[in-house]
Amino acid sequence: MTTTGAPVRLLLADDHPVVRAGLRAVLETEPDFTVAADVPTAEQAVDLAGQLEVDVVLMDLQFGGRMLGAQATAQITARPGAPRVLVLTTYDSDADILAAIEAGATGYLLKDAPPEELAAAVRTAAAGKSALAPTIALRLMDRMRTPATALSRRETEVLQLVADGLSNAKISKQLFLSQATVKSHLVHIYAKLGVDSRTAAVAAATARGLIRR
């Protein structure tokens, strides 16, 4: 990790070249930041996070390759002395937020954040403190206030796959669950959302920002 007076070394991971270039341009205007590298895939982010001396990885959630940002975050943060991971994404659904935080992300910021908010979040993450966008923090607080009706991480995962058009059989295969367990999750989801069908559940969850559509 960075020592007092040393620059915060950053690794940028995003599959859009324009986004990476923009982030680099913004972050390199800060005198205490150094961008060590930027990469277009989650796999490369995992590799370089282990090879380079970096303090914070700015991680997108969706990549064109096989590995997603949350998976990369989990692999990076599992290592001893790992850099902090600050998720920077356009997605603010419960499914995305929970996946990132459970994977070990120190912070979660949306890409429309102003430059000063981004810089502050990077410094906060580098210091080992939680750096959550206000809207993300509010979403998590709402979940804590209403635990009885909040979907669990697994339930949001199942419902996101339903929204993506997967059948129960395909969901069970992808999540390594039995079809009976998938059906059980759906029953609980219907009860919590006050609906009685897959279509209604997806519509209700999308309207509440629980899943991405």
Helices and strands as residue ranges (DSSP letters): E 8-13, H 17-27, E 33-39, H 42-51, E 56-59, H 69-77, E 84-89, H 94-103, E 107-110, H 115-126, E 131-132, H 134-145, H 153-163, H 168-175, H 179-193, H 198-207
